[in-house]
């Protein structure tokens, strides 16, 4: 009895890849020659495919240039605005969470500012303040050689009044006089202090005392009018 051997499976031969020959390229180039633009339906396949592809690219480019580009720019601006709004929302949320603390701090600032403002006399109280300065020196046995108030230097909501003073006396009396000025209920500072020995052997203190007062409503109104006039003059120059 013969033994049957299994038959070998037939392996299909590999498909040969078709390569473009020089003749094919010449034939493809020939397809693009002598094309009738009035009758594209009679063109060969390759020119028709190239024309469709060029038309598609031109359409996409036109849409991008006339419509999609502006939409992309608006989208970028909207994204930037959204980021700013998110940051602003986070900041406001943080402020809202700490709103009570902010109110407490604002009330404390108002209280401190009011306490400082009370230390500034108004224009009507300046005479009494000058009298207090004079009495502070006389009460310590000092002799005033010079006590000359200067012109007011007006600031935003207050004015500075410089006072040139020159007093003579003993060392301890001058020190107590400076301490008395520091303890006055109104704000008074001593600047440009010069201390020397006089001809009679007594010490001579020369300084510029500066006191402050807040502006009244009339002065504030004049200051606002002056600022508006200056702003209007600048606008005319421009």
CORUR-V304623 format. One record per residue. N is the residue number from 1. PHI is phi as a letter, one per 40 degrees, with the letter a starting at -180 (none if undefined). BURIAL is 1 if it has 16 or more other C-alpha atoms within 10 Angstrom, else 0. D_FIRST is the distance of its C-alpha to the first C-alpha in whole Angstrom. Layout:
n | phi | burial | d_first
N | PHI | BURIAL | D_FIRST
N | PHI | BURIAL | D_FIRST
This chain:
n | phi | burial | d_first
1 | none | 0 | 0
2 | c | 0 | 4
3 | c | 0 | 7
4 | c | 0 | 9
5 | c | 0 | 13
6 | c | 0 | 16
7 | c | 0 | 18
8 | c | 0 | 21
9 | c | 0 | 24
10 | c | 0 | 27
11 | c | 0 | 30
12 | c | 0 | 33
13 | c | 0 | 35
14 | c | 0 | 39
15 | c | 0 | 42
16 | c | 0 | 44
17 | c | 0 | 48
18 | c | 0 | 50
19 | b | 0 | 53
20 | c | 0 | 57
21 | c | 0 | 58
22 | c | 0 | 61
23 | c | 0 | 61
24 | c | 0 | 60
25 | c | 0 | 63
26 | c | 0 | 65
27 | c | 0 | 64
28 | c | 0 | 65
29 | c | 0 | 68
30 | c | 0 | 69
31 | c | 0 | 68
32 | c | 0 | 71
33 | c | 0 | 73
34 | f | 0 | 76
35 | c | 0 | 75
36 | c | 0 | 77
37 | c | 0 | 79
38 | c | 0 | 80
39 | a | 0 | 77
40 | c | 0 | 74
41 | c | 0 | 72
42 | c | 0 | 71
43 | c | 1 | 70
44 | c | 0 | 67
45 | c | 0 | 64
46 | c | 0 | 65
47 | c | 1 | 69
48 | c | 0 | 69
49 | c | 0 | 67
50 | c | 0 | 69
51 | c | 0 | 72
52 | c | 0 | 71
53 | c | 0 | 70
54 | c | 0 | 74
55 | c | 0 | 75
56 | c | 0 | 73
57 | c | 0 | 74
58 | c | 0 | 78
59 | c | 0 | 78
60 | c | 0 | 77
61 | c | 0 | 79
62 | c | 0 | 82
63 | c | 0 | 81
64 | c | 0 | 82
65 | c | 0 | 85
66 | c | 0 | 87
67 | b | 0 | 85
68 | c | 0 | 83
69 | c | 0 | 85
70 | c | 0 | 88
71 | c | 0 | 86
72 | c | 0 | 84
73 | c | 0 | 88
74 | c | 0 | 89
75 | c | 0 | 86
76 | c | 0 | 87
77 | c | 0 | 90
78 | c | 0 | 89
79 | c | 0 | 87
80 | c | 0 | 90
81 | c | 0 | 92
82 | c | 0 | 90
83 | c | 0 | 90
84 | c | 0 | 94
85 | c | 0 | 94
86 | c | 0 | 92
87 | c | 0 | 94
88 | c | 0 | 97
89 | c | 0 | 96
90 | c | 0 | 95
91 | c | 0 | 98
92 | c | 0 | 100
93 | c | 0 | 98
94 | c | 0 | 99
95 | c | 0 | 102
96 | c | 0 | 102
97 | c | 0 | 101
98 | c | 0 | 104
99 | c | 0 | 106
100 | c | 0 | 108
101 | c | 0 | 109
102 | c | 0 | 109
103 | c | 0 | 112
104 | c | 0 | 114
105 | c | 0 | 114
106 | c | 0 | 115
107 | c | 0 | 118
108 | c | 0 | 119
109 | c | 0 | 119
110 | c | 0 | 121
111 | c | 0 | 123
112 | c | 0 | 123
113 | c | 0 | 124
114 | c | 0 | 127
115 | c | 0 | 128
116 | c | 0 | 129
117 | c | 1 | 130
118 | c | 0 | 133
119 | c | 1 | 134
120 | c | 1 | 135
121 | c | 1 | 138
122 | c | 1 | 139
123 | c | 0 | 142
124 | c | 0 | 144
125 | c | 0 | 144
126 | c | 1 | 144
127 | c | 0 | 147
128 | c | 0 | 147
129 | c | 1 | 144
130 | c | 0 | 146
131 | c | 0 | 149
132 | c | 1 | 147
133 | c | 1 | 146
134 | c | 1 | 150
135 | c | 0 | 150
136 | c | 1 | 148
137 | c | 1 | 149
138 | c | 0 | 153
139 | c | 0 | 152
140 | c | 1 | 151
141 | g | 0 | 154
142 | c | 1 | 153
143 | b | 0 | 155
144 | c | 1 | 153
145 | c | 0 | 154
146 | a | 0 | 151
147 | a | 1 | 150
148 | b | 0 | 149
149 | c | 0 | 146
150 | b | 0 | 144
151 | c | 0 | 142
152 | c | 0 | 139
153 | b | 0 | 136
154 | c | 1 | 134
155 | b | 0 | 130
156 | c | 0 | 128
157 | b | 0 | 129
158 | a | 1 | 132
159 | b | 1 | 135
160 | b | 1 | 136
161 | b | 1 | 139
162 | c | 1 | 140
163 | b | 1 | 143
164 | c | 1 | 145
165 | b | 1 | 147
166 | a | 1 | 149
167 | b | 1 | 150
168 | b | 1 | 152
169 | i | 1 | 152
170 | c | 0 | 151
171 | c | 0 | 148
172 | c | 0 | 147
173 | c | 1 | 148
174 | c | 1 | 146
175 | c | 0 | 143
176 | c | 0 | 144
177 | c | 1 | 145
178 | c | 0 | 141
179 | c | 0 | 140
180 | c | 1 | 142
181 | c | 1 | 141
182 | c | 0 | 137
183 | c | 0 | 138
184 | c | 0 | 139
185 | c | 0 | 138
186 | c | 1 | 137
187 | c | 1 | 135
188 | b | 1 | 137
189 | b | 0 | 136
190 | b | 1 | 138
191 | b | 0 | 136
192 | f | 0 | 138
193 | c | 0 | 140
194 | b | 0 | 142
195 | b | 0 | 144
196 | a | 0 | 147
197 | c | 0 | 151
198 | c | 0 | 154
199 | c | 0 | 157
200 | c | 0 | 158
201 | g | 0 | 156
202 | c | 0 | 154
203 | c | 1 | 150
204 | b | 1 | 150
205 | b | 1 | 146
206 | b | 1 | 145
207 | a | 1 | 142
208 | b | 1 | 141
209 | c | 1 | 140
210 | b | 1 | 138
211 | b | 1 | 138
212 | b | 1 | 136
213 | a | 1 | 136
214 | c | 1 | 134
215 | c | 1 | 135
216 | c | 0 | 136
217 | c | 0 | 135
218 | c | 0 | 138
219 | c | 0 | 136
220 | c | 0 | 133
221 | c | 0 | 134
222 | c | 0 | 135
223 | c | 1 | 132
224 | c | 0 | 130
225 | c | 0 | 132
226 | c | 0 | 132
227 | c | 0 | 129
228 | c | 0 | 128
229 | c | 0 | 131
230 | c | 0 | 129
231 | c | 0 | 126
232 | c | 0 | 127
233 | c | 0 | 129
234 | c | 0 | 125
235 | c | 0 | 124
236 | c | 0 | 127
237 | c | 0 | 126
238 | c | 0 | 122
